[in-house]
Each structure stands twice: as structure tokens, then as C-alpha cells.
Amino acid sequence: MQSFEPGFIERQPITRNILRTIRLIGEYKGKQELFNQQAPQVLETLQQAALIQSTESSNRIEGGSRSPRTYQGTSRAKNYTAKPL
């Protein structure tokens, strides 16, 4: 097989298509790193929203009612830490 000969890969031409693919891989890697950095912030916001909605629902079931803004300032909502799945 030719592909196992020494120097075979080095002799292959680098086309524009290959260069474009390499550039896109680098671009997507950058986007992935950015998402990984931003994901904790997004997840924290989603957790807080879920906690507030859960508290509102529980209070409705029990017959209480408060405005959504009241829940945002409660210590329970601020100190809540979700356990990893």
C-alpha cells in the first residue's frame, strides 16, 4: 500500500479545501471554548429561574401568593446550589 510508504503523506498536496477545513476547525474550537466558559453563567441563571418557578408553584398549591420579584431576593434562591447530575 502506498499510504504506508515513508514520506507518502508529506508528498500530498495541500489544497484550498483542506486549508479551509483546518481554518474552520480552529474557528469552531474557539466557539466551543467560549461556550464552555459561558455555560456556567447560563446554567446558573436557568437554575435560579427553575428554583423561583418551583417555589411559586409550591406556594400556589399551598394557597399562598407572592409576586415573582419577592422570590428573587430570598436567601434560599441566592444560596441554592444544584447538585451535579
N, CA, C and O of each residue as an XYZ file, in Angstrom:
340
protein
N       0.831     -1.182      0.000
C       0.000      0.000      0.000
C       0.871      1.239      0.000
O       1.829      1.342      0.767
N       0.535      2.164     -0.855
C       1.328      3.381     -0.970
C       1.274      4.238      0.296
O       2.264      4.881      0.646
N       0.134      4.253      0.983
C      -0.023      5.138      2.137
C       0.908      4.771      3.288
O       1.095      5.577      4.199
N       1.497      3.578      3.272
C       2.421      3.178      4.323
C       3.877      3.436      3.952
O       4.770      3.186      4.761
N       4.126      3.923      2.767
C       5.496      4.220      2.358
C       5.985      5.473      3.090
O       5.218      6.414      3.290
N       7.244      5.485      3.484
C       7.784      6.688      4.140
C       7.674      7.907      3.222
O       7.986      7.834      2.034
N       7.226      9.024      3.791
C       7.137     10.275      3.032
C       5.875     10.426      2.210
O       5.702     11.452      1.552
N       4.972      9.432      2.219
C       3.763      9.496      1.394
C       2.901     10.710      1.765
O       2.456     11.453      0.890
N       2.675     10.900      3.053
C       1.816     11.998      3.494
C       2.469     13.345      3.172
O       1.787     14.280      2.753
N       3.777     13.445      3.365
C       4.482     14.696      3.091
C       4.401     15.099      1.623
O       4.494     16.283      1.301
N       4.232     14.137      0.743
C       4.160     14.430     -0.696
C       2.753     14.831     -1.143
O       2.574     15.253     -2.285
N       1.776     14.711     -0.287
C       0.402     15.036     -0.670
C       0.225     16.557     -0.740
O       0.694     17.284      0.136
N      -0.447     17.021     -1.774
C      -0.662     18.469     -1.901
C      -1.698     18.964     -0.880
O      -2.639     18.253     -0.528
N      -1.497     20.188     -0.425
C      -2.456     20.809      0.484
C      -3.333     21.731     -0.359
O      -2.891     22.775     -0.838
N      -4.565     21.323     -0.521
C      -5.490     22.085     -1.371
C      -6.176     23.189     -0.563
O      -6.104     23.228      0.665
N      -6.841     24.082     -1.296
C      -7.602     25.148     -0.633
C      -8.699     24.567      0.249
O      -8.998     25.107      1.314
N      -9.282     23.496     -0.185
C     -10.347     22.858      0.587
C      -9.824     22.362      1.934
O     -10.490     22.513      2.958
N      -8.637     21.774      1.930
C      -8.033     21.292      3.175
C      -7.708     22.474      4.086
O      -7.961     22.408      5.289
N      -7.151     23.555      3.531
C      -6.835     24.738      4.323
C      -8.100     25.355      4.924
O      -8.098     25.787      6.077
N      -9.175     25.393      4.140
C     -10.447     25.926      4.633
C     -10.983     25.057      5.781
O     -11.491     25.577      6.775
N     -10.867     23.750      5.635
C     -11.321     22.835      6.693
C     -10.525     23.039      7.972
O     -11.095     23.048      9.063
N      -9.213     23.201      7.848
C      -8.364     23.442      9.019
C      -8.746     24.759      9.694
O      -8.804     24.833     10.921
N      -9.007     25.798      8.897
C      -9.417     27.086      9.454
C     -10.737     26.967     10.197
O     -10.892     27.522     11.285
N     -11.692     26.242      9.613
C     -12.996     26.063     10.258
C     -12.886     25.276     11.564
O     -13.589     25.566     12.532
N     -12.004     24.285     11.580
C     -11.789     23.518     12.813
C     -11.290     24.451     13.916
O     -11.762     24.378     15.051
N     -10.347     25.319     13.591
C      -9.849     26.279     14.575
C     -10.925     27.247     15.030
O     -10.996     27.595     16.208
N     -11.769     27.687     14.091
C     -12.862     28.602     14.424
C     -13.866     27.938     15.360
O     -14.289     28.539     16.347
N     -14.243     26.711     15.053
C     -15.210     26.002     15.892
C     -14.620     25.674     17.255
O     -15.336     25.660     18.256
N     -13.320     25.410     17.299
C     -12.672     25.153     18.587
C     -12.767     26.392     19.470
O     -13.016     26.286     20.671
N     -12.570     27.560     18.877
C     -12.704     28.812     19.618
C     -14.115     29.018     20.125
O     -14.309     29.454     21.260
N     -15.105     28.711     19.300
C     -16.502     28.840     19.709
C     -16.822     27.873     20.852
O     -17.551     28.223     21.780
N     -16.280     26.669     20.780
C     -16.519     25.681     21.825
C     -15.910     26.140     23.149
O     -16.536     25.998     24.200
N     -14.711     26.681     23.107
C     -14.066     27.175     24.325
C     -14.869     28.322     24.928
O     -15.015     28.403     26.148
N     -15.389     29.209     24.082
C     -16.201     30.323     24.562
C     -17.478     29.807     25.223
O     -17.877     30.298     26.280
N     -18.116     28.820     24.601
C     -19.325     28.242     25.182
C     -19.025     27.598     26.526
O     -19.800     27.743     27.472
N     -17.911     26.891     26.616
C     -17.536     26.248     27.874
C     -17.325     27.270     28.980
O     -17.616     26.990     30.143
N     -16.823     28.446     28.637
C     -16.627     29.490     29.631
C     -17.947     30.133     30.024
O     -18.138     30.500     31.183
N     -18.870     30.274     29.058
C     -20.138     30.947     29.321
C     -21.197     30.008     29.883
O     -22.148     30.474     30.511
N     -21.068     28.727     29.682
C     -22.088     27.773     30.112
C     -22.385     27.843     31.604
O     -23.559     27.785     31.971
N     -21.395     27.965     32.487
C     -21.734     28.043     33.909
C     -22.656     29.211     34.233
O     -23.539     29.084     35.082
N     -22.464     30.348     33.569
C     -23.324     31.507     33.801
C     -24.741     31.226     33.333
O     -25.707     31.566     34.017
N     -24.864     30.606     32.172
C     -26.181     30.279     31.633
C     -26.879     29.267     32.532
O     -28.061     29.417     32.842
N     -26.153     28.245     32.946
C     -26.739     27.218     33.805
C     -27.161     27.791     35.149
O     -28.201     27.408     35.684
N     -26.377     28.693     35.696
C     -26.731     29.315     36.970
C     -28.035     30.107     36.834
O     -28.887     30.057     37.722
N     -28.190     30.824     35.745
C     -29.410     31.588     35.501
C     -30.606     30.660     35.361
O     -31.674     30.930     35.909
N     -30.426     29.558     34.623
C     -31.513     28.593     34.459
C     -31.883     27.937     35.788
O     -33.064     27.709     36.052
N     -30.896     27.633     36.624
C     -31.162     27.036     37.932
C     -31.953     27.987     38.815
O     -32.881     27.572     39.510
N     -31.586     29.259     38.787
C     -32.297     30.235     39.609
C     -33.739     30.386     39.125
O     -34.662     30.468     39.936
N     -33.934     30.423     37.806
C     -35.291     30.530     37.268
C     -36.121     29.305     37.648
O     -37.292     29.440     38.002
N     -35.531     28.123     37.579
C     -36.253     26.895     37.939
C     -36.609     26.897     39.420
O     -37.702     26.472     39.795
N     -35.702     27.367     40.260
C     -35.969     27.426     41.694
C     -37.124     28.375     41.993
O     -38.003     28.053     42.793
N     -37.125     29.526     41.363
C     -38.190     30.503     41.570
C     -39.528     29.937     41.101
O     -40.533     30.055     41.802
N     -39.542     29.326     39.923
C     -40.789     28.746     39.402
C     -41.284     27.623     40.305
O     -42.488     27.495     40.532
N     -40.374     26.813     40.818
C     -40.755     25.723     41.713
C     -41.357     26.265     43.003
O     -42.363     25.752     43.493
N     -40.734     27.305     43.546
C     -41.237     27.918     44.774
C     -42.610     28.526     44.547
O     -43.504     28.385     45.382
N     -42.778     29.202     43.415
C     -44.083     29.786     43.085
C     -45.149     28.697     42.990
O     -46.248     28.849     43.523
N     -44.822     27.610     42.315
C     -45.787     26.515     42.156
C     -46.145     25.896     43.496
O     -47.316     25.625     43.762
N     -45.157     25.671     44.333
C     -45.421     25.098     45.658
C     -46.329     26.010     46.469
O     -47.253     25.540     47.133
N     -46.071     27.300     46.418
C     -46.905     28.237     47.178
C     -48.328     28.292     46.625
O     -49.283     28.431     47.389
N     -48.476     28.185     45.309
C     -49.827     28.169     44.731
C     -50.592     26.937     45.198
O     -51.780     27.014     45.509
N     -49.900     25.801     45.245
C     -50.540     24.565     45.701
C     -50.974     24.709     47.157
O     -52.045     24.237     47.540
N     -50.149     25.358     47.959
C     -50.457     25.542     49.375
C     -51.409     26.707     49.627
O     -51.868     26.899     50.753
N     -51.705     27.477     48.599
C     -52.671     28.566     48.729
C     -52.065     29.932     48.960
O     -52.810     30.895     49.141
N     -50.761     30.062     48.962
C     -50.130     31.361     49.154
C     -49.868     32.029     47.823
O     -49.833     31.379     46.778
N     -49.683     33.344     47.876
C     -49.348     34.036     46.633
C     -48.409     35.192     46.954
O     -48.639     35.963     47.886
N     -47.355     35.293     46.166
C     -46.390     36.378     46.265
C     -45.999     36.766     44.851
O     -46.167     35.982     43.917
N     -45.484     37.966     44.692
C     -45.052     38.384     43.357
C     -43.722     37.700     43.034
O     -42.944     37.403     43.941
N     -43.456     37.450     41.753
C     -42.194     36.794     41.368
C     -40.957     37.555     41.834
O     -39.919     36.943     42.091
N     -41.050     38.871     41.945
C     -39.890     39.661     42.377
C     -39.502     39.336     43.821
O     -38.327     39.429     44.178
N     -40.451     38.967     44.633
C     -40.147     38.649     46.033
C     -39.252     37.433     46.133
O     -38.396     37.367     47.014
N     -39.434     36.475     45.251
C     -38.634     35.249     45.299
C     -37.182     35.503     44.916
O     -36.281     34.824     45.408
N     -36.953     36.470     44.046
C     -35.594     36.727     43.564
C     -34.685     37.227     44.679
O     -33.472     37.029     44.607
N     -35.219     37.853     45.682
C     -34.395     38.384     46.744
C     -34.258     37.469     47.942
O     -33.536     37.804     48.882
N     -34.915     36.338     47.944
C     -34.863     35.458     49.111
C     -33.493     34.818     49.237
O     -32.821     34.564     48.237
N     -33.085     34.560     50.462
C     -31.768     33.965     50.690
C     -31.712     32.554     50.127
O     -30.654     32.100     49.689
N     -32.848     31.853     50.134
C     -32.863     30.490     49.606
C     -32.511     30.492     48.125
O     -31.748     29.640     47.671
N     -33.053     31.432     47.370
C     -32.784     31.497     45.935
C     -31.322     31.888     45.680
O     -30.707     31.404     44.730
N     -30.770     32.759     46.525
C     -29.394     33.196     46.311
C     -28.382     32.121     46.709
O     -27.331     32.004     46.080
N     -28.683     31.343     47.734
C     -27.714     30.377     48.253
C     -27.903     28.969     47.718
O     -27.184     28.055     48.122
N     -28.843     28.780     46.830
C     -29.130     27.446     46.330
C     -28.012     26.991     45.395
O     -27.604     27.736     44.503
N     -27.525     25.790     45.594
C     -26.539     25.189     44.720
C     -27.054     23.837     44.269
O     -27.328     22.959     45.087
N     -27.183     23.678     42.974
C     -27.690     22.416     42.445
C     -26.618     21.348     42.530
O     -25.431     21.628     42.361
N     -27.038     20.143     42.788
C     -26.121     19.016     42.811
C     -25.925     18.525     41.389
O     -26.884     18.492     40.618
N     -24.698     18.137     41.016
C     -24.457     17.632     39.667
C     -25.245     16.360     39.402
O     -25.479     15.550     40.299
N     -25.645     16.207     38.151
C     -26.388     15.007     37.744
C     -25.498     13.807     37.662
O     -25.962     12.715     37.334
